[in-house]
Amino acid sequence: GNSAEGSTHKCRKTSVAVLGAGVAGITAAQVLANHSISDFLIVDRNDYVGGRMRSASFGSKPDDGTPYTVELGANWVQGLGGEEGKSGSENPIWTLAKKHGLANAYSNYSSILTYDGGGAADFLDLLDDLDEAYAAAEQDAGRLLAENLQDTSMRAGFSTAGWKPGRADMRAQAIEWWYWDFEAAWPPEQSGFVFGITGYNLTYYQWSEANNFVYDQRGFRALAEGEAAEFLEGPYEDPRLLLETVVTGVSYGAEGVVVSLGESGDCIEAQFAICTFSVGVLQNEAVAFDPPLPRWKREAVDQFQMGTYTKIFMQFEEAFWDPDTQFFLYADSRSRGYYPVFQSLSAPGFLDDSNILFVTVVGTQAYRVEQQPDEVTQAEVMEVLRAMFPDKEIPEPTDFMYPRWSTDEMAYGSYSNWPVGMTLEKHQNLRANIDRLYFAGEATSAQYFGFLQGAFYEGRDVGLRIAGLLGGSKWETGECNAKTTIGCGSMDYYSTLHGTTRLDEYNVSNGWPTSSFVDNV
Ligand SMILES: Cc1cc2nc3c(=O)[nH]c(=O)nc-3n(C[C@H](O)[C@H](O)[C@H](O)COP(=O)(O)OP(=O)(O)OC[C@H]3O[C@@H](n4cnc5c(N)ncnc54)[C@H](O)[C@@H]3O)c2cc1C
C-alpha cells in the first residue's frame, strides 16, 4: 500500500474506515461501536447522514408559506411484518421507523384510477389477469430455484405463465409497468426471473405486503440520523464523521487500506475498510482502486444493474384530481412508461391539502427526462395531465422540481436490480471482500437488493465480520457460523465461473458445424 510517511499530507490512522454514511455505513459503524470498537472514521461526500435517504424542501404550506419536505430518494418502508398473531418477524427498517417516530401512512395500491390519452378509462381488469399469471410465475420460479434449472428473464417467465401483452396494447403495457417496472426500475426483459421473484417474495411474503409511505417533515433520513446519534456525538458534532469529504482512491492489501481523500492529498490509513458506495459509483470508476479490482470483482460490478427511478414533483393552486385517490395510472398511446403513474401527496393521511402531485419515471424514460431541462419536462407532464383530465382547466404548477439520479456522483442511479444471467455465485463476487477491503450496500444483498433492508443487513454483516476479525478468533466460533444469517471473517468468492457448455459440445449435433475460431481472412 501507499505509505503517507514523509509526505506533507495529513494521514489519519484508524482501525476501520467506513466509506459512505448511508444506511449500510451507519449500520456497520453502529455494529462496531456495539462491540466496543470506537476507533473508526466515517467518510461521505454529502453534508448529511442517510445517503439515498435524501429529502428536499419543496413548495409551500398554505398556512405559513414555509416549504414541505419531500423525499427524492427512498420513500416507503416496504414489507412491514411483526403484526400481532404472526411469527413476529419484522422488517428492521420498520422497527427503526417506529423507534424514531417517523410519520408514515399505509400506501394503498388499490386506491388507483386508470387513464389513457382520451381521459379516464377503466382497465383495471387487466390487473387481475396479471395477478393470476404472476402467481403461476412464482410457482415456476420456485421450481427453477429448487431444481437448479436454467434461469431466464422476467419477460420469459411472464410469457410462460400466460401474460403476453401486445406491443401495441398500451393499457396492458401500463398495467405491467405498474406491476413490475415501478418496483424494479427496469423492464421485465432486463430483469432476472428467479431472483426477481425471490427479491419480491422475501420482502413481501416474509413480512407483509404493506408499503408504508414516509412523509416525515424531518425527512426519512431522520431514521439514519437517529441511529447514528446513538453512537456518534450529535451525530454531527462527532469528529469521527467526515462529511463533505470525497474518496478518490482506495489502496488495499493484506496489511490494510489507505483511503485518498479529495484533491488535498489527505488520507486515512486503516486496518480495514468498508466500501458502501453504490454499484453505480463502482461502475463509473469514480474511485481509483490500487491494485485495480480483480477480474472476478469487476465482472460482477459490471453485470449488476443500477436502475434510475425519478420522482417529478408539482404543487398546484388546487387539486384537480380526485382528492381521495392515491394513484393515477396513465397509458400513453405511443411510449410505454411515459409519465405512467401520478401519486397524490394531498390524499387524506399524507400531506393533507398540500396540492402536491408527483409522477414517477424509470429506466430509459428516466434517463431521457433527467437529461432535459425542467421546462421541457414540465410541458410534457402538463400535456399528459390535460389529456388525462380533459374536462378540467389545469393551470401550470406553482412549483416544479426533480432530481437527476442517473448523473449524481453520490450514486449514479437510484438502486440496483438483478439482471438476466447473473448467478448467485457471481453476485457473491459483488459482496466478497478483497484482502482487507470489504463491500456492503443495498446491491450486495442477494435477498433484499434495492431495498433499505438490504443496505441494513449487509452493513450489519460486514460490521460483525470486521468486529470479529479485530476481536480475535473466539468471535468466529461464537456469534456466527454457517447456519446463522451472519457470516464470519473473510468472505467466499469464485475466481472462475463456468458456463454450461464445454468446448467439445460446440459440434454438429448442437448445430455448430463450423469452428468458433475459424479465420480465413
Ligand atoms: C429514488 C429512490 C427511491 C427509492 N425508494 C425506496 C423505497 O421506497 N424503499 C426502500 O426500501 N428503498 C428505496 N430506495 C433504495 C434505498 O434508498 C437504498 O437501498 C439505500 O438507501 C442504500 O443505502 P446504502 O447505504 O447501500 O447506499 P447509499 O445510501 O448510497 O450510501 C453510500 C454513501 O456513499 C457516499 N459516496 C458515494 N461515493 C462517494 C465518494 N467517492 N466519496 C465519499 N462518499 C461517497 C454517498 O454520498 C452515500 O451517502 C430508493 C432509492 C432511490 C434513489
The ligand as an SDF file (V2000), in Angstrom:
LIG
                    3D

 53 58  0  0  0  0  0  0  0  0999 V2000
  -35.3450    7.4520   -5.9530 C   0  0  0  0  0  0  0  0  0  0  0  0
  -35.1530    6.3200   -4.9780 C   0  0  0  0  0  0  0  0  0  0  0  0
  -36.2560    5.7000   -4.4230 C   0  0  0  0  0  0  0  0  0  0  0  0
  -36.0850    4.6380   -3.5160 C   0  0  0  0  0  0  0  0  0  0  0  0
  -37.1780    4.1200   -2.8990 N   0  0  0  0  0  0  0  0  0  0  0  0
  -37.0140    3.1970   -1.9150 C   0  0  0  0  0  0  0  0  0  0  0  0
  -38.0980    2.8070   -1.1100 C   0  0  0  0  0  0  0  0  0  0  0  0
  -39.2040    3.3350   -1.2700 O   0  0  0  0  0  0  0  0  0  0  0  0
  -37.9070    1.8380   -0.1700 N   0  0  0  0  0  0  0  0  0  0  0  0
  -36.6880    1.2600    0.0210 C   0  0  0  0  0  0  0  0  0  0  0  0
  -36.5610    0.3730    0.8720 O   0  0  0  0  0  0  0  0  0  0  0  0
  -35.6150    1.6670   -0.6960 N   0  0  0  0  0  0  0  0  0  0  0  0
  -35.7590    2.6320   -1.6350 C   0  0  0  0  0  0  0  0  0  0  0  0
  -34.6730    3.0900   -2.3250 N   0  0  0  0  0  0  0  0  0  0  0  0
  -33.3870    2.4140   -2.1160 C   0  0  0  0  0  0  0  0  0  0  0  0
  -32.6790    2.8840   -0.8500 C   0  0  0  0  0  0  0  0  0  0  0  0
  -32.6220    4.2700   -0.8260 O   0  0  0  0  0  0  0  0  0  0  0  0
  -31.2780    2.2910   -0.8530 C   0  0  0  0  0  0  0  0  0  0  0  0
  -31.3850    0.8810   -0.9250 O   0  0  0  0  0  0  0  0  0  0  0  0
  -30.4450    2.6190    0.3820 C   0  0  0  0  0  0  0  0  0  0  0  0
  -30.6390    3.9330    0.8050 O   0  0  0  0  0  0  0  0  0  0  0  0
  -28.9850    2.3700    0.0400 C   0  0  0  0  0  0  0  0  0  0  0  0
  -28.1690    2.5370    1.1650 O   0  0  0  0  0  0  0  0  0  0  0  0
  -26.6020    2.2570    1.0490 P   0  0  0  0  0  0  0  0  0  0  0  0
  -26.0290    2.5460    2.3710 O   0  0  0  0  0  0  0  0  0  0  0  0
  -26.3820    0.9510    0.4290 O   0  0  0  0  0  0  0  0  0  0  0  0
  -26.0780    3.3010   -0.0420 O   0  0  0  0  0  0  0  0  0  0  0  0
  -26.0700    4.9140   -0.0110 P   0  0  0  0  0  0  0  0  0  0  0  0
  -27.2420    5.4420    0.7150 O   0  0  0  0  0  0  0  0  0  0  0  0
  -25.8780    5.3530   -1.4150 O   0  0  0  0  0  0  0  0  0  0  0  0
  -24.7610    5.2580    0.8510 O   0  0  0  0  0  0  0  0  0  0  0  0
  -23.4990    5.3530    0.2470 C   0  0  0  0  0  0  0  0  0  0  0  0
  -22.9020    6.7000    0.5510 C   0  0  0  0  0  0  0  0  0  0  0  0
  -21.6370    6.7830   -0.0910 O   0  0  0  0  0  0  0  0  0  0  0  0
  -21.4090    8.1270   -0.4520 C   0  0  0  0  0  0  0  0  0  0  0  0
  -20.4170    8.1840   -1.5210 N   0  0  0  0  0  0  0  0  0  0  0  0
  -20.5100    7.6910   -2.7820 C   0  0  0  0  0  0  0  0  0  0  0  0
  -19.3620    7.9270   -3.4540 N   0  0  0  0  0  0  0  0  0  0  0  0
  -18.5330    8.5770   -2.6030 C   0  0  0  0  0  0  0  0  0  0  0  0
  -17.2020    9.0640   -2.7020 C   0  0  0  0  0  0  0  0  0  0  0  0
  -16.4680    8.9250   -3.8290 N   0  0  0  0  0  0  0  0  0  0  0  0
  -16.6680    9.6870   -1.6350 N   0  0  0  0  0  0  0  0  0  0  0  0
  -17.3780    9.8310   -0.4930 C   0  0  0  0  0  0  0  0  0  0  0  0
  -18.6310    9.3800   -0.3270 N   0  0  0  0  0  0  0  0  0  0  0  0
  -19.2100    8.7670   -1.3790 C   0  0  0  0  0  0  0  0  0  0  0  0
  -22.7460    8.6320   -0.8970 C   0  0  0  0  0  0  0  0  0  0  0  0
  -22.8160   10.0400   -0.7690 O   0  0  0  0  0  0  0  0  0  0  0  0
  -23.7080    7.8880    0.0330 C   0  0  0  0  0  0  0  0  0  0  0  0
  -24.1000    8.6920    1.1140 O   0  0  0  0  0  0  0  0  0  0  0  0
  -34.7970    4.1850   -3.1980 C   0  0  0  0  0  0  0  0  0  0  0  0
  -33.6950    4.8280   -3.7420 C   0  0  0  0  0  0  0  0  0  0  0  0
  -33.8530    5.8980   -4.6040 C   0  0  0  0  0  0  0  0  0  0  0  0
  -32.6520    6.6210   -5.1070 C   0  0  0  0  0  0  0  0  0  0  0  0
  1  2  1  0
  2  3  1  0
  2 52  2  0
  3  4  2  0
  4  5  1  0
  4 50  1  0
  5  6  2  0
  6  7  1  0
  6 13  1  0
  7  8  2  0
  7  9  1  0
  9 10  1  0
 10 11  2  0
 10 12  1  0
 12 13  2  0
 13 14  1  0
 14 15  1  0
 14 50  1  0
 15 16  1  0
 16 17  1  0
 16 18  1  0
 18 19  1  0
 18 20  1  0
 20 21  1  0
 20 22  1  0
 22 23  1  0
 23 24  1  0
 24 25  2  0
 24 26  1  0
 24 27  1  0
 27 28  1  0
 28 29  2  0
 28 30  1  0
 28 31  1  0
 31 32  1  0
 32 33  1  0
 33 34  1  0
 33 48  1  0
 34 35  1  0
 35 36  1  0
 35 46  1  0
 36 37  1  0
 36 45  1  0
 37 38  2  0
 38 39  1  0
 39 40  1  0
 39 45  2  0
 40 41  1  0
 40 42  2  0
 42 43  1  0
 43 44  2  0
 44 45  1  0
 46 47  1  0
 46 48  1  0
 48 49  1  0
 50 51  2  0
 51 52  1  0
 52 53  1  0
M  END
$$$$
